[in-house]
């Protein structure tokens, strides 16, 4: 099994996606319009997974 790692480019893209998803999660939670819980899950889960990947996968140069 190949070892999992992040390159600097994939790490940068992942940081961008985490920021965007986190912002959309916060916006859905703050406004609480119709269907906000579904949108919060849709944006919260990718943000969580991205943060876990950034925290636990090593960066390879």
CORZI-V88787 format. One record per residue. RES is the residue in one small letter. PHI is phi in whole degrees, -180 to 180 (999 if undefined). NEAR is the number of other C-alpha atoms within 10 Angstrom. D_FIRST is the distance of its C-alpha to the first C-alpha in Angstrom with 1 decimal. Layout:
<<RES & PHI & NEAR & D_FIRST> <RES & PHI & NEAR & D_FIRST>>
This chain:
<<x & 999 & 3 & 0.0> <x & -68 & 4 & 3.8> <x & -74 & 6 & 6.4> <x & -81 & 10 & 8.9> <x & -157 & 16 & 12.4> <x & -111 & 16 & 15.7> <x & -86 & 12 & 17.9> <x & -58 & 12 & 21.6> <x & -68 & 10 & 22.4> <x & -67 & 13 & 20.0> <x & -64 & 19 & 21.1> <x & -66 & 13 & 24.7> <x & -64 & 12 & 24.3> <x & -65 & 19 & 22.7> <x & -62 & 17 & 25.7> <x & -60 & 13 & 28.1> <x & -65 & 17 & 26.7> <x & -64 & 22 & 26.9> <x & -65 & 15 & 30.4> <x & -65 & 14 & 31.6> <x & -64 & 21 & 30.2> <x & -65 & 19 & 31.6> <x & -65 & 15 & 34.9> <x & -66 & 18 & 35.1> <x & -62 & 22 & 34.3> <x & -63 & 15 & 37.1> <x & -64 & 15 & 39.4> <x & -64 & 21 & 39.0> <x & -69 & 15 & 39.5> <x & -70 & 10 & 42.5> <x & -80 & 9 & 44.3> <x & 48 & 13 & 43.6> <x & -80 & 11 & 44.9> <x & -57 & 9 & 44.5> <x & 78 & 9 & 40.9> <x & -66 & 16 & 39.7> <x & -67 & 14 & 37.5> <x & -64 & 11 & 35.5> <x & -64 & 17 & 35.1> <x & -63 & 19 & 34.3> <x & -67 & 14 & 31.3> <x & -62 & 14 & 30.3> <x & -94 & 20 & 30.2> <x & -75 & 21 & 29.4> <x & -66 & 15 & 26.1> <x & -62 & 16 & 24.5> <x & -63 & 23 & 26.1> <x & -63 & 14 & 24.7> <x & -64 & 13 & 21.1> <x & -65 & 19 & 21.6> <x & -65 & 16 & 23.1> <x & -64 & 11 & 20.4> <x & -64 & 17 & 17.8> <x & -65 & 19 & 20.2> <x & -80 & 10 & 20.8> <x & -116 & 9 & 17.4> <x & -92 & 13 & 15.1> <x & -73 & 14 & 15.8> <x & -96 & 14 & 17.8> <x & -107 & 10 & 16.9> <x & -89 & 8 & 20.0>>
